């Protein structure tokens, strides 16, 4: 990662069409919100009634339009374009209603309801703008920075969805890739997405959405970001998500093939481990981009002279490196059911104490830097909660095996522990980035 030099001044973003940036951000944001509601509502433990779920999902579109109108959209057209974009993106899921009983067979009614769904999305987005214009504020947001946050939110959701796949042992529920039981992945019938297949297939669809979001983010940064190193990090994130998708598929098949015959597959657990670790590295990269594109980063001074700054940088870097090792140990336990003792001992005896020290140091020694204080305090609280989640996952798994607690409760706690580990790792990366931005070691004295 490249960091600003001592002579670098805050950079003003390059000019960009505000409507284009706002439409992309709200369109993708509405889609992420709708998918979040839809996925949660169809989980076996919830199964929200379809009419309630549909209304809840559609409500995301006027809400997005309302934000557009509130923050400066001059015309309903912006809301309509955002709705059209969201409707088009939703075809990644709604395509499942296109297929008949056999691969390649299409339902004739799709000829009218697919364009109808996109039209309804556009109308709802435009209506939201009309409502939002009654509450206009003077603030004009940086839509590229907000789009980064949409990508972060989508990836957070994907991490939870992927965690449920592993917790429910559903990683091989769909036997082929990139197809799904011979169907195009985006045309697999919705009626067949049940049980483990629901977890695994939904994971694939969310992965496609995150990949598309990252592609748009990289292009946006290349067109709006004046700092070359930030643009490079954006393209690096795109490479990571492409590799991540390939790893996820090859974890199922073991090789590149379009066959859907189970005996032709060679599932690879090692690739599953790498896939899980890379997912968290990718998420932390997006969080770092979120810091780099924030208004606070641009306003910040190059860095204040601190005699202990060198130690702060070293400790935060060491914490990030140790957390990567802890992620590998955790993934080994999740996929191979090995190294549990090493994962517990390393976490409790090394990573957690160092994280607490780094967090308390950032919080207590920077009274004039509230951002570092908040990050430090957040890290301390997050580590304490993660230790409790780890204990709950350990006890819950064994209680579920003996029948003392429900499998659903055990899966929930285990997935929360894995998901929150990604959040803590991203928080550590964020603290490291801001330490490099806000603090500078004093130059060595020459004799």
C-alpha positions in Angstrom: 0.0 0.0 0.0 1.3 3.4 -0.9 0.9 6.3 1.5 1.2 10.0 1.1 4.6 11.5 1.4 5.5 14.4 3.6 5.1 16.9 0.8 1.7 15.7 -0.5 -1.2 18.0 -0.2 -4.9 17.0 0.1 -6.2 16.1 -3.4 -9.5 17.4 -4.7 -11.5 14.8 -6.7 -11.6 15.2 -10.4 -14.8 16.6 -11.9 -17.6 14.0 -12.5 -21.2 14.2 -13.6 -23.1 14.3 -10.3 -26.2 12.7 -11.9 -24.1 9.7 -13.2 -22.4 9.2 -9.9 -25.7 9.5 -7.9 -27.6 7.2 -10.2 -24.9 4.5 -9.9 -24.7 4.8 -6.1 -28.5 4.8 -5.5 -29.1 2.1 -8.1 -26.6 -0.3 -6.7 -27.5 0.7 -3.1 -31.2 -0.1 -3.7 -30.2 -3.4 -5.1 -28.0 -4.3 -2.2 -30.8 -3.3 0.2 -33.4 -5.3 -1.7 -31.2 -8.4 -1.8 -30.5 -8.1 1.9 -34.2 -8.0 2.7 -35.1 -10.8 0.3 -32.3 -13.1 1.4 -33.1 -12.7 5.1 -36.8 -13.1 4.5 -36.3 -16.5 2.7 -34.0 -18.0 5.3 -35.6 -21.3 6.6 -35.6 -19.9 10.1 -37.8 -16.9 9.1 -39.7 -17.5 5.9 -41.5 -14.2 5.8 -44.8 -14.3 3.8 -44.2 -13.5 0.1 -46.5 -10.4 0.0 -44.9 -8.8 3.0 -41.4 -9.6 1.6 -42.3 -8.2 -1.8 -43.6 -4.9 -0.3 -40.5 -4.6 1.9 -38.2 -5.1 -1.0 -40.0 -2.6 -3.3 -40.0 0.0 -0.5 -36.2 0.2 -1.0 -36.7 1.9 -4.4 -38.7 5.0 -3.3 -36.4 5.2 -0.3 -33.4 5.5 -2.6 -35.2 8.0 -4.8 -36.0 10.0 -1.7 -32.3 10.3 -1.0 -31.6 11.4 -4.5 -34.2 14.1 -4.3 -33.1 15.2 -0.8 -29.4 15.6 -1.9 -29.9 17.6 -5.0 -31.5 15.6 -7.9 -33.2 18.3 -10.0 -35.5 16.0 -11.9 -37.4 12.8 -11.5 -35.3 11.4 -14.3 -32.4 10.6 -11.9 -34.8 8.5 -9.8 -36.1 6.8 -12.9 -32.6 6.0 -14.1 -31.6 4.6 -10.6 -34.7 2.5 -10.6 -34.0 1.2 -14.1 -30.5 0.3 -13.0 -31.7 -1.5 -9.9 -34.4 -3.3 -12.0 -31.7 -4.5 -14.4 -29.4 -5.7 -11.6 -32.3 -7.5 -10.0 -32.5 -9.7 -13.1 -29.5 -11.5 -11.7 -32.0 -13.0 -9.3 -35.3 -12.7 -11.2 -33.8 -14.6 -14.1 -34.5 -17.7 -11.9 -38.2 -17.2 -12.8 -37.4 -17.4 -16.5 -36.5 -21.1 -16.7 -38.8 -24.0 -17.2 -38.5 -27.5 -16.0 -35.4 -28.2 -18.2 -32.2 -26.2 -18.9 -32.8 -23.9 -21.9 -36.6 -23.9 -21.5 -38.1 -20.4 -21.0 -41.4 -19.4 -19.5 -43.4 -17.4 -22.1 -44.9 -15.0 -19.4 -41.4 -13.6 -18.8 -41.8 -11.6 -22.1 -44.1 -9.2 -20.2 -43.2 -9.4 -16.5 -39.5 -8.8 -16.9 -39.8 -5.4 -18.7 -42.7 -4.7 -16.4 -40.5 -5.2 -13.3 -37.9 -2.8 -14.7 -40.6 -0.3 -15.5 -42.1 -0.5 -11.9 -38.6 0.0 -10.5 -38.2 3.1 -12.5 -41.5 4.5 -11.5 -40.9 3.9 -7.8 -37.5 5.5 -8.0 -38.9 8.6 -9.8 -41.7 8.8 -7.1 -39.1 8.8 -4.4 -37.3 11.8 -5.9 -40.6 13.7 -5.9 -40.9 13.1 -2.2 -37.3 13.8 -1.4 -37.3 17.2 -3.1 -39.5 18.5 -0.4 -36.7 18.0 2.1 -33.7 19.3 0.1 -30.5 20.0 2.0 -27.6 22.1 0.8 -25.0 19.4 1.2 -23.7 17.8 -2.0 -22.1 14.4 -1.2 -19.2 12.8 -2.9 -21.0 10.0 -4.8 -17.8 8.1 -5.6 -17.0 7.8 -1.9 -20.6 6.8 -1.2 -20.4 4.1 -3.9 -17.4 2.7 -2.1 -19.6 2.3 1.0 -22.2 0.5 -1.0 -19.5 -1.9 -2.1 -18.5 -2.4 1.6 -22.1 -3.0 2.6 -22.5 -5.6 -0.2 -19.3 -7.4 0.8 -20.4 -7.4 4.4 -23.6 -9.2 3.3 -21.7 -11.6 1.1 -19.4 -12.5 4.0 -22.5 -13.4 6.1 -24.0 -15.4 3.3 -20.7 -17.3 2.7 -20.4 -17.9 6.4 -23.8 -19.6 6.4 -22.8 -21.8 3.5 -19.8 -23.2 5.5 -21.8 -23.4 8.8 -24.5 -25.4 7.1 -22.0 -27.6 5.2 -23.6 -26.5 1.9 -20.4 -25.7 0.0 -21.0 -28.6 -2.4 -24.8 -28.5 -2.5 -24.6 -27.4 -6.1 -22.4 -29.9 -7.9 -21.2 -27.9 -10.9 -19.8 -24.4 -11.7 -20.2 -21.9 -13.4 -23.5 -23.6 -14.2 -25.9 -24.8 -11.6 -27.2 -28.4 -12.3 -26.8 -27.7 -16.0 -28.7 -24.4 -15.9 -27.1 -21.0 -16.5 -26.3 -19.8 -13.0 -28.6 -16.8 -13.3 -31.5 -18.9 -14.7 -31.6 -21.7 -12.1 -35.3 -22.1 -11.2 -36.3 -20.4 -8.0 -38.6 -23.3 -7.0 -35.5 -25.5 -6.7 -33.6 -23.2 -4.3 -34.4 -25.0 -1.1 -32.3 -26.3 1.8 -28.6 -26.4 1.3 -29.0 -25.4 -2.4 -30.5 -22.1 -1.3 -27.5 -21.2 0.8 -24.9 -22.1 -1.9 -26.8 -20.7 -4.9 -27.6 -17.4 -3.1 -23.9 -17.2 -2.3 -23.0 -17.4 -6.0 -25.5 -14.7 -6.9 -24.3 -12.4 -4.2 -20.8 -13.0 -5.4 -21.8 -11.9 -8.9 -23.3 -8.7 -7.5 -20.2 -7.9 -5.5 -18.0 -8.6 -8.5 -20.1 -6.3 -10.7 -20.1 -3.6 -8.0 -16.3 -3.8 -7.7 -15.9 -3.5 -11.5 -18.0 -0.3 -11.5 -16.0 1.0 -8.5 -12.7 0.5 -10.3 -14.0 2.3 -13.3 -15.4 5.2 -11.2 -12.1 5.6 -9.4 -10.2 5.6 -12.7 -12.4 8.5 -13.9 -12.8 10.5 -10.7 -9.7 9.9 -8.5 -6.7 12.2 -9.0 -4.3 10.1 -6.9 -2.8 7.3 -9.0 -2.1 5.1 -6.0 -5.8 5.1 -5.0 -6.8 4.1 -8.6 -4.3 1.2 -8.4 -5.8 0.0 -5.2 -9.2 0.0 -6.9 -8.0 -2.1 -9.7 -6.2 -4.4 -7.3 -9.6 -4.9 -5.5 -11.1 -5.9 -8.9 -8.4 -8.5 -9.5 -8.9 -9.9 -6.0 -12.7 -10.3 -6.5 -12.1 -12.0 -9.9 -9.6 -14.4 -8.3 -12.0 -14.9 -5.4 -14.8 -16.0 -7.8 -12.5 -18.4 -9.6 -11.4 -19.9 -6.3 -15.0 -20.4 -5.2 -15.8 -22.2 -8.4 -12.7 -24.4 -8.5 -13.3 -25.3 -4.9 -16.4 -27.2 -6.2 -15.1 -28.6 -9.4 -11.4 -28.9 -8.9 -10.8 -27.9 -12.5 -12.4 -25.8 -15.3 -15.3 -27.8 -16.7 -18.9 -27.3 -17.9 -19.9 -30.8 -16.9 -22.6 -31.3 -14.3 -21.8 -34.9 -13.5 -20.8 -35.3 -9.8 -18.2 -38.0 -10.7 -16.4 -35.5 -12.9 -15.8 -33.1 -10.0 -12.8 -33.0 -7.6 -13.8 -30.7 -4.7 -10.8 -29.0 -3.2 -10.9 -28.0 0.5 -7.6 -26.2 0.4 -9.1 -23.8 -2.2 -12.1 -23.4 0.1 -9.6 -22.3 2.8 -7.9 -19.8 0.5 -11.3 -18.6 -0.7 -12.4 -17.8 2.9 -9.2 -15.9 3.8 -9.1 -13.9 0.5 -12.7 -12.9 1.1 -11.6 -11.1 4.3 -8.6 -9.6 2.7 -10.8 -8.2 -0.1 -13.2 -6.7 2.4 -10.4 -5.0 4.3 -9.2 -3.6 1.0 -12.6 -2.0 0.3 -12.6 -0.6 3.8 -9.2 0.9 3.2 -10.5 2.5 -0.1 -13.3 3.9 1.9 -10.8 5.7 4.1 -8.7 6.9 1.2 -11.8 8.4 -0.6 -13.3 10.0 2.6 -13.5 13.7 3.1 -11.7 13.3 6.4 -8.7 11.8 4.6 -8.5 14.6 2.1 -8.8 17.3 4.9 -6.3 15.6 7.2 -2.9 17.1 7.6 0.0 15.1 6.2 0.8 14.0 9.7 1.8 15.3 13.1 5.2 14.8 14.5 5.0 12.2 17.3 8.0 10.6 19.1 6.0 7.4 19.4 4.6 7.4 15.9 7.1 4.8 14.7 6.0 2.4 17.4 2.3 3.0 16.6 2.9 2.2 12.9 4.9 -0.9 13.8 2.3 -2.2 16.3 -0.7 -1.7 13.9 1.2 -3.4 11.1 2.2 -6.3 13.4 -1.4 -6.6 14.5 -2.7 -6.8 10.9 -0.1 -9.5 10.1 -1.0 -11.6 13.1 -4.7 -11.3 12.3 -4.0 -12.7 8.9 -2.4 -15.7 10.5 -5.4 -16.0 12.9 -7.8 -15.9 9.9 -5.8 -18.9 8.3 -6.1 -20.8 11.6 -9.8 -20.1 11.8 -10.4 -21.1 8.2 -8.5 -24.4 8.9 -10.8 -25.2 11.7 -13.9 -24.3 9.7 -13.0 -26.4 6.7 -10.7 -29.1 8.0 -11.8 -29.3 11.7 -8.1 -29.0 12.6 -5.9 -26.5 14.5 -8.7 -25.5 16.9 -6.3 -25.4 19.9 -3.8 -23.3 17.9 -6.6 -20.9 16.8 -7.8 -20.5 20.4 -4.4 -20.2 22.0 -3.1 -17.7 19.4 -6.3 -15.6 19.6 -6.5 -15.5 23.4 -2.8 -15.3 24.2 -1.4 -13.2 21.4 -3.8 -11.5 19.0 -6.4 -10.3 21.6 -3.8 -8.9 24.0 -2.0 -7.1 21.2 -5.2 -5.7 19.8 -6.3 -4.5 23.2 -2.9 -2.8 23.7 -3.1 -1.2 20.2 -6.6 0.0 20.8 -6.0 1.4 24.3 -2.8 3.1 23.0 -4.7 4.7 20.1 -7.5 5.8 22.4 -5.5 7.0 25.3 -2.5 8.7 23.7 -4.3 10.8 21.1 -6.5 13.3 22.9 -6.2 15.7 19.9 -7.1 13.1 17.3 -10.7 12.0 17.9 -10.7 9.6 14.9 -7.9 7.5 16.2 -9.5 7.6 19.7 -12.8 6.2 18.2 -11.0 3.5 16.2 -9.0 2.4 19.2 -12.0 2.3 21.5 -14.0 0.4 18.8 -11.2 -2.1 18.5 -11.2 -2.8 22.2 -14.9 -3.3 22.3 -14.9 -5.5 19.2 -12.1 -7.8 20.6 -14.1 -8.3 23.8 -17.2 -9.2 21.9 -15.3 -11.5 19.6 -13.9 -13.5 22.5 -17.4 -14.0 23.8 -18.6 -15.1 20.3 -15.7 -17.5 20.0 -16.6 -19.0 23.4 -20.2 -19.2 22.3 -19.3 -20.9 19.0 -17.1 -23.4 20.8 -19.8 -24.3 23.4 -22.7 -24.1 20.9 -21.1 -26.5 18.5 -20.5 -29.1 21.1 -24.0 -28.6 22.6 -25.6 -29.0 19.2 -23.7 -32.2 18.6 -25.1 -33.6 21.9 -28.6 -32.3 21.1 -28.7 -29.8 24.0 -29.2 -26.7 21.8 -30.8 -26.3 18.4 -28.6 -26.5 15.3 -30.0 -23.1 14.2 -28.6 -21.4 17.3 -25.2 -23.1 16.9 -25.0 -22.1 13.2 -26.0 -18.5 14.0 -23.3 -18.0 16.7 -20.6 -19.8 14.7 -21.4 -17.6 11.6 -21.5 -14.5 13.7 -18.0 -15.3 15.1 -16.6 -15.8 11.6 -18.3 -12.7 10.2 -17.3 -10.5 13.1 -13.7 -11.6 12.6 -13.7 -10.0 9.2 -15.1 -6.8 10.8 -12.3 -6.7 13.4 -9.6 -7.4 10.7 -11.0 -4.5 8.7 -11.0 -2.3 11.8 -7.3 -3.1 12.4 -6.5 -2.3 8.8 -8.4 1.0 9.1 -6.5 1.9 12.3 -3.2 1.1 10.5 -4.1 3.3 7.5 -5.1 6.3 9.7 -2.0 5.9 11.9 0.1 6.3 8.8 -2.0 9.2 7.6 -2.2 11.2 10.9 1.1 10.4 12.6 4.7 10.8 11.5 7.8 9.7 13.4 10.3 12.4 14.2 13.3 12.3 11.9 16.5 10.8 13.3 19.0 13.3 14.6 22.2 13.4 12.6 25.4 13.6 14.6 
